[in-house]
C-alpha cells in the first residue's frame, strides 16, 4: 500500500508509492484512483504533463488556473530532485497566503497532491530534472495566472543555489498575491 502523509497545511498530501525491486529493476504503481482516493487524493485527473529542466536553479512558478479551469495536481519527479512549493490562495482559508514545501526526488519516489485553490512552483536542485504531473482540468491560457515567487508577504524560504535562479519572463514579472484575484474562496 502507498503511504499518505498530510503536510502542515493538511490539504497537501505527500504520497509515497510502493516500489518493488529485484535484480532486473523495479515496478511501482504510481497512481491508482481507488487507493489514492482512500488516502485523500480525490481529484479526477484528465491530463498528464511532463517538463524537463536542464540546469540547477530553474524556478517554475508560482502557477495556478482560476475557475472554472482550476487544476488539482499530483506531481512527482522521475529524474533528479526539486524543492516543491504550494501556497494556499483560497480567500477566507485559515492558511491563506501560507506555504508548505517538500523535496520531491526520483530517489525518494514521492509525490505531492495539490488540490484546487493552491499556487504551485518548484526549484530544481539537480541538473536534468524530469517533472511529471497529473492535472484535473486542461490548460486554459485565459485562466492561467502567476504569483511572484519572492512575494515578501508569502515569504517562501527557497533554498540557495550557487548557480543563481533561471526564470521565465512570465515568472519574473508576476504580481504579488495581494494584487491577484485568485477566484478561490474557502
N, CA, C and O atoms as a DFTB+ gen file, in Angstrom:
744 C
 N C O
     1  1       0.834      -1.193       0.000
     2  2       0.000       0.000       0.000
     3  2       0.871       1.247       0.000
     4  3       1.888       1.292       0.692
     5  1       0.487       2.246      -0.759
     6  2       1.224       3.502      -0.705
     7  2       1.045       4.159       0.666
     8  3       0.091       3.871       1.387
     9  1       1.976       5.041       1.006
    10  2       1.884       5.807       2.247
    11  2       1.370       7.205       1.907
    12  3       1.734       7.772       0.876
    13  1       0.528       7.752       2.769
    14  2      -0.028       9.093       2.606
    15  2       0.281       9.887       3.869
    16  3      -0.001       9.438       4.979
    17  1       0.867      11.077       3.688
    18  2       1.227      11.919       4.829
    19  2       0.767      13.348       4.553
    20  3       1.164      13.965       3.565
    21  1      -0.081      13.859       5.448
    22  2      -0.542      15.244       5.308
    23  2       0.551      16.184       5.786
    24  3       1.218      15.923       6.787
    25  1       0.729      17.294       5.051
    26  2       1.732      18.288       5.423
    27  2       1.147      19.234       6.464
    28  3       0.028      19.023       6.930
    29  1       1.889      20.274       6.832
    30  2       1.414      21.239       7.829
    31  2       0.117      21.905       7.372
    32  3      -0.763      22.167       8.191
    33  1      -0.008      22.180       6.071
    34  2      -1.299      22.590       5.508
    35  2      -1.964      21.272       5.112
    36  3      -1.575      20.670       4.111
    37  1      -2.961      20.811       5.878
    38  2      -3.434      19.430       5.748
    39  2      -4.076      19.053       4.411
    40  3      -4.259      17.867       4.138
    41  1      -4.422      20.035       3.572
    42  2      -4.965      19.709       2.258
    43  2      -3.882      19.213       1.305
    44  3      -4.188      18.636       0.262
    45  1      -2.625      19.435       1.656
    46  2      -1.493      18.970       0.853
    47  2      -1.078      17.598       1.360
    48  3      -0.881      17.407       2.560
    49  1      -0.944      16.640       0.440
    50  2      -0.681      15.259       0.839
    51  2       0.530      14.719       0.088
    52  3       0.563      14.714      -1.142
    53  1       1.526      14.264       0.847
    54  2       2.655      13.556       0.247
    55  2       2.250      12.092       0.078
    56  3       1.694      11.475       0.987
    57  1       2.540      11.558      -1.095
    58  2       2.246      10.158      -1.395
    59  2       3.567       9.460      -1.693
    60  3       4.381       9.956      -2.472
    61  1       3.770       8.305      -1.066
    62  2       4.961       7.510      -1.354
    63  2       4.487       6.135      -1.827
    64  3       4.137       5.280      -1.013
    65  1       4.477       5.926      -3.151
    66  2       4.043       4.636      -3.684
    67  2       5.030       3.525      -3.331
    68  3       6.221       3.774      -3.147
    69  1       4.524       2.309      -3.240
    70  2       5.397       1.150      -3.066
    71  2       6.258       0.990      -4.312
    72  3       5.841       1.309      -5.425
    73  1       7.457       0.493      -4.097
    74  2       8.352       0.192      -5.223
    75  2       8.946      -1.181      -4.941
    76  3       9.609      -1.386      -3.924
    77  1       8.704      -2.111      -5.847
    78  2       9.148      -3.494      -5.687
    79  2      10.292      -3.745      -6.662
    80  3      10.132      -3.614      -7.875
    81  1      11.453      -4.109      -6.108
    82  2      12.612      -4.295      -6.968
    83  2      13.287      -5.633      -6.782
    84  3      13.129      -6.301      -5.760
    85  1      14.038      -6.005      -7.791
    86  2      14.902      -7.178      -7.751
    87  2      16.070      -6.915      -8.695
    88  3      16.303      -5.775      -9.098
    89  1      16.795      -7.959      -9.045
    90  2      17.988      -7.791      -9.881
    91  2      17.670      -7.222     -11.264
    92  3      18.571      -6.718     -11.935
    93  1      16.423      -7.289     -11.704
    94  2      16.032      -6.773     -13.025
    95  2      15.762      -5.278     -13.013
    96  3      15.885      -4.612     -14.041
    97  1      15.391      -4.745     -11.837
    98  2      14.985      -3.347     -11.750
    99  2      13.869      -3.200     -10.731
   100  3      13.962      -3.754      -9.636
   101  1      12.810      -2.461     -11.069
   102  2      11.711      -2.292     -10.130
   103  2      10.388      -2.133     -10.868
   104  3      10.344      -1.904     -12.076
   105  1       9.304      -2.263     -10.089
   106  2       7.948      -1.995     -10.553
   107  2       7.275      -1.150      -9.482
   108  3       7.451      -1.386      -8.287
   109  1       6.488      -0.147      -9.930
   110  2       5.758       0.686      -8.986
   111  2       4.434       1.106      -9.593
   112  3       4.373       1.537     -10.745
   113  1       3.389       0.980      -8.820
   114  2       2.088       1.508      -9.219
   115  2       2.073       2.962      -8.751
   116  3       1.892       3.229      -7.563
   117  1       2.263       3.910      -9.688
   118  2       2.428       5.311      -9.309
   119  2       1.106       6.059      -9.221
   120  3       1.077       7.197      -8.750
   121  1       0.014       5.450      -9.660
   122  2      -1.312       6.021      -9.446
   123  2      -2.356       4.935      -9.609
   124  3      -2.337       4.164     -10.569
   125  1      -3.274       4.889      -8.643
   126  2      -4.432       4.004      -8.692
   127  2      -5.578       4.793      -8.068
   128  3      -5.544       5.103      -6.878
   129  1      -6.590       5.116      -8.868
   130  2      -7.660       6.011      -8.421
   131  2      -8.249       5.585      -7.075
   132  3      -8.435       6.431      -6.201
   133  1      -8.543       4.317      -6.889
   134  2      -9.153       3.853      -5.643
   135  2      -8.231       3.989      -4.449
   136  3      -8.632       4.521      -3.414
   137  1      -6.997       3.515      -4.579
   138  2      -6.046       3.583      -3.464
   139  2      -5.710       5.030      -3.120
   140  3      -5.626       5.383      -1.944
   141  1      -5.520       5.868      -4.131
   142  2      -5.180       7.265      -3.874
   143  2      -6.377       8.004      -3.255
   144  3      -6.186       8.835      -2.368
   145  1      -7.586       7.719      -3.700
   146  2      -8.772       8.350      -3.117
   147  2      -8.906       7.972      -1.641
   148  3      -9.255       8.813      -0.813
   149  1      -8.631       6.721      -1.316
   150  2      -8.683       6.285       0.083
   151  2      -7.673       7.042       0.934
   152  3      -7.869       7.199       2.139
   153  1      -6.591       7.514       0.313
   154  2      -5.577       8.288       1.017
   155  2      -5.825       9.788       0.997
   156  3      -5.037      10.550       1.556
   157  1      -6.918      10.228       0.354
   158  2      -7.266      11.645       0.337
   159  2      -7.049      12.358      -0.980
   160  3      -7.377      13.538      -1.099
   161  1      -6.501      11.671      -1.978
   162  2      -6.266      12.261      -3.299
   163  2      -7.525      12.010      -4.124
   164  3      -7.666      10.965      -4.759
   165  1      -8.436      12.981      -4.108
   166  2      -9.787      12.753      -4.634
   167  2     -10.057      13.359      -6.011
   168  3     -11.124      13.120      -6.577
   169  1      -9.136      14.128      -6.561
   170  2      -9.373      14.774      -7.861
   171  2      -9.529      13.734      -8.963
   172  3      -8.956      12.646      -8.909
   173  1     -10.320      14.102      -9.958
   174  2     -10.461      13.285     -11.157
   175  2      -9.485      13.851     -12.197
   176  3      -9.735      14.909     -12.774
   177  1      -8.387      13.150     -12.428
   178  2      -7.358      13.655     -13.331
   179  2      -7.711      13.375     -14.779
   180  3      -8.290      12.339     -15.108
   181  1      -7.348      14.331     -15.649
   182  2      -7.717      14.192     -17.062
   183  2      -6.541      14.358     -18.013
   184  3      -6.683      14.120     -19.212
   185  1      -5.377      14.763     -17.499
   186  2      -4.254      15.030     -18.397
   187  2      -2.952      14.806     -17.633
   188  3      -2.856      15.124     -16.448
   189  1      -1.962      14.262     -18.315
   190  2      -0.616      14.122     -17.752
   191  2       0.313      15.075     -18.493
   192  3       0.232      15.209     -19.714
   193  1       1.201      15.740     -17.743
   194  2       2.180      16.662     -18.311
   195  2       3.578      16.236     -17.871
   196  3       3.748      15.590     -16.837
   197  1       4.568      16.607     -18.671
   198  2       5.942      16.222     -18.406
   199  2       6.826      17.415     -18.761
   200  3       6.792      17.893     -19.895
   201  1       7.621      17.902     -17.798
   202  2       8.538      19.000     -18.106
   203  2       9.971      18.559     -17.831
   204  3      10.225      17.657     -17.032
   205  1      10.890      19.218     -18.511
   206  2      12.310      18.958     -18.350
   207  2      13.004      20.280     -18.052
   208  3      12.758      21.282     -18.723
   209  1      13.869      20.281     -17.050
   210  2      14.684      21.447     -16.713
   211  2      16.135      21.011     -16.718
   212  3      16.525      20.093     -15.997
   213  1      16.931      21.680     -17.539
   214  2      18.299      21.242     -17.769
   215  2      19.253      21.555     -16.617
   216  3      20.136      20.753     -16.311
   217  1      19.084      22.711     -15.977
   218  2      20.098      23.168     -15.028
   219  2      19.583      23.212     -13.587
   220  3      18.376      23.223     -13.345
   221  1      20.506      23.237     -12.654
   222  2      20.188      23.534     -11.264
   223  2      19.741      24.995     -11.210
   224  3      20.292      25.840     -11.916
   225  1      18.744      25.294     -10.373
   226  2      18.322      26.675     -10.183
   227  2      17.216      27.148     -11.098
   228  3      16.909      28.340     -11.120
   229  1      16.599      26.237     -11.865
   230  2      15.434      26.615     -12.660
   231  2      14.250      26.708     -11.707
   232  3      13.921      25.744     -11.017
   233  1      13.617      27.870     -11.676
   234  2      12.458      28.076     -10.815
   235  2      11.233      28.264     -11.696
   236  3      11.193      29.163     -12.536
   237  1      10.245      27.419     -11.501
   238  2       8.982      27.486     -12.251
   239  2       7.868      27.750     -11.246
   240  3       7.640      26.948     -10.340
   241  1       7.181      28.867     -11.406
   242  2       6.055      29.140     -10.518
   243  2       6.145      30.525      -9.941
   244  3       7.102      31.273     -10.142
   245  1       5.147      30.807      -9.249
   246  2       4.038      30.051      -8.666
   247  2       2.840      30.132      -9.610
   248  3       2.362      31.229      -9.900
   249  1       2.356      29.009     -10.086
   250  2       1.322      28.962     -11.114
   251  2       0.014      28.378     -10.581
   252  3       0.005      27.561      -9.660
   253  1      -1.088      28.822     -11.189
   254  2      -2.403      28.242     -10.932
   255  2      -3.336      28.679     -12.051
   256  3      -3.014      29.577     -12.829
   257  1      -4.488      28.037     -12.123
   258  2      -5.547      28.442     -13.039
   259  2      -6.793      28.771     -12.237
   260  3      -7.117      28.090     -11.264
   261  1      -7.495      29.833     -12.658
   262  2      -8.706      30.243     -11.974
   263  2      -9.879      29.364     -12.422
   264  3      -9.827      28.756     -13.491
   265  1     -10.945      29.298     -11.596
   266  2     -12.151      28.578     -12.002
   267  2     -12.742      29.221     -13.260
   268  3     -12.590      30.430     -13.434
   269  1     -13.388      28.496     -14.117
   270  2     -13.762      27.078     -14.000
   271  2     -12.696      26.109     -14.515
   272  3     -12.985      24.929     -14.710
   273  1     -11.473      26.587     -14.737
   274  2     -10.389      25.720     -15.209
   275  2      -9.343      25.476     -14.112
   276  3      -8.179      25.196     -14.400
   277  1      -9.778      25.586     -12.857
   278  2      -8.879      25.328     -11.732
   279  2      -8.346      23.904     -11.830
   280  3      -9.051      22.988     -12.255
   281  1      -7.090      23.736     -11.428
   282  2      -6.455      22.432     -11.532
   283  2      -5.982      21.922     -10.173
   284  3      -5.266      22.617      -9.452
   285  1      -6.388      20.710      -9.835
   286  2      -5.703      19.946      -8.803
   287  2      -4.537      19.269      -9.513
   288  3      -4.617      18.971     -10.705
   289  1      -3.451      19.029      -8.777
   290  2      -2.266      18.424      -9.388
   291  2      -1.743      17.288      -8.512
   292  3      -1.837      17.334      -7.285
   293  1      -1.203      16.289      -9.157
   294  2      -0.441      15.232      -8.490
   295  2       0.921      15.247      -9.167
   296  3       1.052      14.838     -10.321
   297  1       1.940      15.722      -8.444
   298  2       3.249      15.985      -9.047
   299  2       4.296      15.021      -8.520
   300  3       4.234      14.574      -7.375
   301  1       5.270      14.706      -9.385
   302  2       6.375      13.835      -8.978
   303  2       7.585      14.086      -9.878
   304  3       7.462      14.661     -10.960
   305  1       8.729      13.654      -9.421
   306  2       9.976      13.791     -10.168
   307  2      10.438      12.392     -10.567
   308  3      10.521      11.498      -9.725
   309  1      10.738      12.205     -11.855
   310  2      11.210      10.902     -12.329
   311  2      12.718      10.879     -12.554
   312  3      13.317       9.816     -12.720
   313  1      13.332      12.083     -12.557
   314  2      14.795      12.179     -12.626
   315  2      15.214      13.457     -11.908
   316  3      14.685      14.534     -12.183
   317  1      16.175      13.331     -10.981
   318  2      16.665      14.496     -10.272
   319  2      15.886      14.783      -9.004
   320  3      15.276      13.894      -8.410
   321  1      15.921      16.080      -8.592
   322  2      15.270      16.496      -7.346
   323  2      14.858      17.956      -7.443
   324  3      15.520      18.762      -8.096
   325  1      13.740      18.283      -6.774
   326  2      13.242      19.662      -6.731
   327  2      12.798      20.002      -5.313
   328  3      12.489      19.122      -4.509
   329  1      12.776      21.299      -5.029
   330  2      12.128      21.853      -3.853
   331  2      10.753      22.270      -4.339
   332  3      10.639      23.218      -5.116
   333  1       9.705      21.583      -3.900
   334  2       8.359      21.760      -4.426
   335  2       7.499      22.530      -3.419
   336  3       7.464      22.186      -2.238
   337  1       6.807      23.571      -3.891
   338  2       6.094      24.504      -3.024
   339  2       4.630      24.638      -3.445
   340  3       4.320      24.673      -4.636
   341  1       3.740      24.711      -2.463
   342  2       2.333      25.034      -2.701
   343  2       1.932      26.158      -1.741
   344  3       2.295      26.144      -0.564
   345  1       1.175      27.132      -2.266
   346  2       0.718      28.284      -1.491
   347  2      -0.804      28.297      -1.498
   348  3      -1.423      28.223      -2.560
   349  1      -1.408      28.391      -0.318
   350  2      -2.866      28.456      -0.195
   351  2      -3.340      29.826      -0.675
   352  3      -2.972      30.847      -0.094
   353  1      -4.155      29.856      -1.733
   354  2      -4.655      31.122      -2.292
   355  2      -6.179      31.200      -2.209
   356  3      -6.811      31.903      -2.998
   357  1      -6.768      30.480      -1.256
   358  2      -8.220      30.468      -1.058
   359  2      -8.593      31.542      -0.042
   360  3      -8.307      31.403       1.147
   361  1      -9.225      32.606      -0.507
   362  2      -9.652      33.687       0.389
   363  2     -10.520      33.100       1.505
   364  3     -11.414      32.293       1.249
   365  1     -10.249      33.511       2.736
   366  2     -11.010      33.028       3.888
   367  2     -10.461      31.765       4.513
   368  3     -10.926      31.366       5.581
   369  1      -9.490      31.122       3.890
   370  2      -8.890      29.914       4.451
   371  2      -8.048      30.272       5.671
   372  3      -7.401      31.319       5.679
   373  1      -8.039      29.424       6.705
   374  2      -7.187      29.695       7.862
   375  2      -5.698      29.696       7.511
   376  3      -4.884      30.224       8.268
   377  1      -5.343      29.109       6.371
   378  2      -3.939      29.086       5.950
   379  2      -3.710      29.932       4.687
   380  3      -2.718      29.738       3.985
   381  1      -4.628      30.870       4.400
   382  2      -4.478      31.728       3.218
   383  2      -3.121      32.441       3.238
   384  3      -2.718      33.010       4.252
   385  1      -2.429      32.396       2.099
   386  2      -1.141      33.062       1.964
   387  2       0.022      32.305       2.581
   388  3       1.163      32.761       2.505
   389  1      -0.248      31.155       3.191
   390  2       0.820      30.345       3.772
   391  2       1.303      29.331       2.748
   392  3       0.578      28.965       1.823
   393  1       2.521      28.892       2.927
   394  2       3.126      27.937       2.006
   395  2       3.641      26.724       2.760
   396  3       3.878      26.764       3.967
   397  1       3.805      25.653       2.012
   398  2       4.436      24.451       2.528
   399  2       5.268      23.883       1.387
   400  3       4.996      24.147       0.216
   401  1       6.282      23.104       1.738
   402  2       7.184      22.576       0.716
   403  2       7.761      21.242       1.151
   404  3       7.877      20.949       2.341
   405  1       8.116      20.449       0.166
   406  2       8.857      19.212       0.401
   407  2       9.842      19.035      -0.750
   408  3       9.691      19.627      -1.818
   409  1      10.837      18.220      -0.510
   410  2      11.729      17.829      -1.602
   411  2      11.112      16.619      -2.281
   412  3      10.813      15.610      -1.642
   413  1      10.928      16.739      -3.574
   414  2      10.500      15.606      -4.391
   415  2      11.717      15.138      -5.168
   416  3      12.472      15.951      -5.701
   417  1      11.907      13.822      -5.233
   418  2      13.054      13.317      -5.991
   419  2      12.774      11.929      -6.530
   420  3      11.911      11.202      -6.037
   421  1      13.531      11.588      -7.557
   422  2      13.444      10.240      -8.114
   423  2      13.894       9.226      -7.063
   424  3      13.345       8.127      -6.990
   425  1      14.885       9.586      -6.253
   426  2      15.365       8.667      -5.216
   427  2      14.326       8.435      -4.129
   428  3      14.127       7.300      -3.694
   429  1      13.664       9.496      -3.687
   430  2      12.639       9.356      -2.637
   431  2      11.367       8.713      -3.182
   432  3      10.612       8.100      -2.426
   433  1      11.124       8.845      -4.474
   434  2       9.968       8.246      -5.161
   435  2       8.651       8.750      -4.569
   436  3       7.669       8.013      -4.493
   437  1       8.649      10.018      -4.152
   438  2       7.458      10.580      -3.529
   439  2       6.711      11.493      -4.502
   440  3       7.242      11.896      -5.537
   441  1       5.493      11.799      -4.150
   442  2       4.617      12.649      -4.941
   443  2       3.986      13.672      -4.005
   444  3       4.016      13.507      -2.786
   445  1       3.410      14.738      -4.584
   446  2       2.661      15.697      -3.788
   447  2       1.322      15.950      -4.463
   448  3       1.254      16.255      -5.654
   449  1       0.257      15.815      -3.674
   450  2      -1.090      16.154      -4.137
   451  2      -1.379      17.580      -3.726
   452  3      -1.278      17.938      -2.552
   453  1      -1.745      18.400      -4.718
   454  2      -2.049      19.811      -4.513
   455  2      -3.472      20.041      -5.017
   456  3      -3.699      20.008      -6.227
   457  1      -4.434      20.273      -4.128
   458  2      -5.818      20.464      -4.583
   459  2      -6.005      21.832      -5.241
   460  3      -5.108      22.674      -5.209
   461  1      -7.171      22.039      -5.833
   462  2      -7.525      23.345      -6.378
   463  2      -7.430      24.383      -5.260
   464  3      -7.663      24.078      -4.091
   465  1      -7.083      25.616      -5.641
   466  2      -7.001      26.683      -4.656
   467  2      -5.603      26.896      -4.105
   468  3      -5.420      27.605      -3.116
   469  1      -4.620      26.283      -4.746
   470  2      -3.222      26.447      -4.359
   471  2      -2.409      26.852      -5.587
   472  3      -2.625      26.338      -6.684
   473  1      -1.474      27.778      -5.389
   474  2      -0.480      28.080      -6.413
   475  2       0.680      27.115      -6.204
   476  3       0.965      26.713      -5.076
   477  1       1.345      26.748      -7.291
   478  2       2.386      25.726      -7.227
   479  2       3.644      26.191      -7.950
   480  3       3.578      26.872      -8.974
   481  1       4.781      25.813      -7.399
   482  2       6.051      26.087      -8.057
   483  2       7.117      25.132      -7.570
   484  3       6.950      24.448      -6.560
   485  1       8.227      25.096      -8.312
   486  2       9.351      24.273      -7.870
   487  2      10.669      24.867      -8.332
   488  3      10.734      25.628      -9.297
   489  1      11.719      24.490      -7.609
   490  2      13.085      24.904      -7.891
   491  2      13.912      23.645      -8.082
   492  3      13.886      22.754      -7.233
   493  1      14.649      23.558      -9.190
   494  2      15.465      22.368      -9.431
   495  2      16.701      22.392      -8.536
   496  3      17.389      23.407      -8.427
   497  1      16.964      21.261      -7.902
   498  2      18.114      21.105      -7.012
   499  2      19.239      20.321      -7.664
   500  3      20.361      20.290      -7.159
   501  1      18.934      19.689      -8.790
   502  2      19.915      18.910      -9.544
   503  2      19.776      19.270     -11.019
   504  3      18.764      19.851     -11.412
   505  1      20.755      18.945     -11.832
   506  2      20.572      19.140     -13.274
   507  2      19.671      18.039     -13.831
   508  3      19.442      17.015     -13.188
   509  1      19.168      18.275     -15.037
   510  2      18.411      17.264     -15.794
   511  2      17.206      16.719     -15.025
   512  3      17.060      15.508     -14.859
   513  1      16.357      17.619     -14.563
   514  2      15.166      17.224     -13.820
   515  2      14.019      16.929     -14.779
   516  3      13.728      17.718     -15.678
   517  1      13.381      15.797     -14.578
   518  2      12.147      15.474     -15.283
   519  2      11.029      15.466     -14.252
   520  3      11.083      14.754     -13.249
   521  1      10.013      16.279     -14.527
   522  2       8.909      16.539     -13.611
   523  2       7.636      16.103     -14.309
   524  3       7.323      16.595     -15.394
   525  1       6.902      15.189     -13.701
   526  2       5.700      14.618     -14.312
   527  2       4.522      14.915     -13.406
   528  3       4.613      14.758     -12.189
   529  1       3.401      15.350     -14.002
   530  2       2.257      15.655     -13.150
   531  2       0.927      15.460     -13.860
   532  3       0.795      15.650     -15.069
   533  1      -0.043      15.076     -13.057
   534  2      -1.422      14.918     -13.495
   535  2      -2.167      16.188     -13.133
   536  3      -1.880      16.806     -12.107
   537  1      -3.128      16.586     -13.971
   538  2      -3.971      17.742     -13.683
   539  2      -5.431      17.360     -13.887
   540  3      -5.757      16.454     -14.653
   541  1      -6.304      18.080     -13.176
   542  2      -7.735      17.756     -13.214
   543  2      -8.520      18.594     -14.220
   544  3      -9.723      18.393     -14.380
   545  1      -7.857      19.528     -14.898
   546  2      -8.513      20.354     -15.918
   547  2      -7.486      20.671     -16.998
   548  3      -6.286      20.697     -16.724
   549  1      -7.943      20.910     -18.217
   550  2      -6.995      21.218     -19.294
   551  2      -6.399      22.621     -19.116
   552  3      -6.933      23.450     -18.378
   553  1      -5.298      22.863     -19.799
   554  2      -4.689      24.189     -19.778
   555  2      -5.630      25.190     -20.443
   556  3      -6.226      24.910     -21.483
   557  1      -5.750      26.362     -19.821
   558  2      -6.531      27.454     -20.388
   559  2      -5.731      28.741     -20.232
   560  3      -5.576      29.254     -19.123
   561  1      -5.228      29.255     -21.340
   562  2      -4.427      30.482     -21.299
   563  2      -5.199      31.630     -20.642
   564  3      -4.610      32.431     -19.917
   565  1      -6.494      31.716     -20.885
   566  2      -7.312      32.797     -20.325
   567  2      -7.440      32.707     -18.804
   568  3      -7.753      33.708     -18.158
   569  1      -7.207      31.537     -18.222
   570  2      -7.351      31.319     -16.775
   571  2      -6.009      31.103     -16.075
   572  3      -5.962      30.917     -14.859
   573  1      -4.940      31.127     -16.832
   574  2      -3.592      30.896     -16.310
   575  2      -3.100      32.133     -15.557
   576  3      -3.168      33.247     -16.077
   577  1      -2.605      31.936     -14.332
   578  2      -2.131      33.046     -13.507
   579  2      -0.806      32.659     -12.843
   580  3      -0.476      31.481     -12.702
   581  1      -0.063      33.688     -12.444
   582  2       1.196      33.501     -11.714
   583  2       1.252      34.481     -10.552
   584  3       0.688      35.574     -10.606
   585  1       1.944      34.064      -9.506
   586  2       2.223      34.908      -8.347
   587  2       3.745      34.930      -8.188
   588  3       4.417      33.928      -8.433
   589  1       4.270      36.063      -7.783
   590  2       5.728      36.207      -7.617
   591  2       6.278      35.158      -6.662
   592  3       5.756      34.947      -5.568
   593  1       7.331      34.517      -7.101
   594  2       7.998      33.501      -6.284
   595  2       8.616      34.104      -5.025
   596  3       8.810      33.409      -4.028
   597  1       8.924      35.404      -5.075
   598  2       9.576      36.061      -3.941
   599  2       8.672      37.101      -3.268
   600  3       9.158      38.078      -2.699
   601  1       7.364      36.884      -3.339
   602  2       6.411      37.783      -2.680
   603  2       6.751      37.827      -1.186
   604  3       6.667      36.804      -0.507
   605  1       7.135      39.005      -0.666
   606  2       7.538      39.072       0.745
   607  2       6.407      38.743       1.719
   608  3       6.674      38.300       2.837
   609  1       5.152      38.948       1.320
   610  2       4.027      38.622       2.209
   611  2       3.877      37.110       2.371
   612  3       3.369      36.646       3.393
   613  1       4.310      36.345       1.385
   614  2       4.275      34.881       1.486
   615  2       5.545      34.395       2.173
   616  3       5.479      33.566       3.082
   617  1       6.686      34.895       1.754
   618  2       7.957      34.605       2.427
   619  2       8.484      33.199       2.261
   620  3       8.954      32.596       3.226
   621  1       8.414      32.665       1.053
   622  2       8.933      31.311       0.826
   623  2      10.441      31.304       1.045
   624  3      11.163      32.164       0.540
   625  1      10.894      30.329       1.800
   626  2      12.315      30.165       2.097
   627  2      12.919      29.216       1.063
   628  3      13.177      28.047       1.351
   629  1      13.138      29.739      -0.146
   630  2      13.710      28.927      -1.227
   631  2      15.151      28.557      -0.874
   632  3      15.869      29.378      -0.303
   633  1      15.585      27.349      -1.200
   634  2      16.996      27.004      -0.980
   635  2      17.897      27.890      -1.845
   636  3      17.515      28.304      -2.939
   637  1      19.070      28.167      -1.347
   638  2      20.048      28.934      -2.112
   639  2      20.760      27.968      -3.062
   640  3      21.237      26.909      -2.654
   641  1      20.819      28.355      -4.316
   642  2      21.559      27.555      -5.291
   643  2      22.700      28.409      -5.823
   644  3      22.505      29.577      -6.159
   645  1      23.881      27.829      -5.899
   646  2      25.078      28.581      -6.280
   647  2      25.012      29.087      -7.717
   648  3      25.723      30.024      -8.078
   649  1      24.171      28.478      -8.530
   650  2      24.073      28.866      -9.938
   651  2      23.216      30.110     -10.139
   652  3      23.192      30.669     -11.236
   653  1      22.515      30.551      -9.101
   654  2      21.532      31.618      -9.278
   655  2      20.254      31.019      -9.834
   656  3      20.183      29.815     -10.082
   657  1      19.244      31.855     -10.032
   658  2      17.944      31.368     -10.492
   659  2      17.764      31.628     -11.981
   660  3      18.215      32.641     -12.516
   661  1      17.094      30.689     -12.633
   662  2      16.692      30.849     -14.025
   663  2      15.171      30.883     -14.032
   664  3      14.516      29.923     -13.627
   665  1      14.610      32.009     -14.501
   666  2      13.163      32.220     -14.504
   667  2      12.686      32.589     -15.895
   668  3      13.435      33.150     -16.696
   669  1      11.436      32.268     -16.172
   670  2      10.809      32.754     -17.404
   671  2      10.413      34.213     -17.189
   672  3      10.320      34.670     -16.050
   673  1      10.179      34.939     -18.274
   674  2       9.691      36.317     -18.157
   675  2       8.361      36.351     -17.412
   676  3       8.118      37.245     -16.601
   677  1       7.501      35.370     -17.692
   678  2       6.197      35.284     -17.020
   679  2       6.373      35.241     -15.503
   680  3       5.671      35.947     -14.779
   681  1       7.301      34.421     -15.019
   682  2       7.504      34.289     -13.572
   683  2       8.233      35.501     -12.993
   684  3       7.929      35.928     -11.880
   685  1       9.172      36.049     -13.721
   686  2       9.920      37.219     -13.260
   687  2       9.008      38.438     -13.118
   688  3       9.231      39.277     -12.245
   689  1       7.982      38.543     -13.970
   690  2       7.097      39.706     -13.991
   691  2       5.756      39.475     -13.312
   692  3       4.857      40.307     -13.432
   693  1       5.604      38.365     -12.604
   694  2       4.329      38.055     -11.949
   695  2       4.024      39.062     -10.845
   696  3       4.923      39.697     -10.293
   697  1       2.745      39.193     -10.538
   698  2       2.283      40.086      -9.470
   699  2       2.387      39.383      -8.115
   700  3       2.498      38.158      -8.047
   701  1       2.348      40.173      -7.039
   702  2       2.292      39.598      -5.696
   703  2       0.854      39.148      -5.419
   704  3      -0.080      39.604      -6.079
   705  1       0.684      38.264      -4.457
   706  2      -0.629      37.686      -4.153
   707  2      -1.687      38.755      -3.897
   708  3      -2.820      38.614      -4.357
   709  1      -1.346      39.816      -3.179
   710  2      -2.320      40.869      -2.841
   711  2      -2.873      41.572      -4.084
   712  3      -3.931      42.198      -4.021
   713  1      -2.168      41.475      -5.206
   714  2      -2.601      42.126      -6.447
   715  2      -3.344      41.183      -7.397
   716  3      -3.745      41.595      -8.485
   717  1      -3.529      39.931      -6.998
   718  2      -4.108      38.918      -7.879
   719  2      -5.482      38.498      -7.370
   720  3      -5.639      38.155      -6.198
   721  1      -6.473      38.526      -8.251
   722  2      -7.780      37.950      -7.923
   723  2      -7.700      36.472      -8.261
   724  3      -7.760      36.088      -9.430
   725  1      -7.565      35.649      -7.239
   726  2      -7.348      34.216      -7.467
   727  2      -8.614      33.495      -7.905
   728  3      -8.538      32.476      -8.591
   729  1      -9.788      34.014      -7.513
   730  2     -11.030      33.341      -7.859
   731  2     -11.422      32.227      -6.896
   732  3     -12.423      31.545      -7.115
   733  1     -10.643      32.034      -5.830
   734  2     -10.920      30.943      -4.886
   735  2     -11.389      31.482      -3.547
   736  3     -10.844      32.455      -3.026
   737  1     -12.412      30.831      -2.998
   738  2     -12.879      31.129      -1.640
   739  2     -12.915      29.803      -0.880
   740  3     -13.221      28.754      -1.446
   741  1     -12.605      29.872       0.375
   742  2     -12.555      28.695       1.246
   743  2     -13.949      28.278       1.648
   744  3     -14.114      27.304       2.382
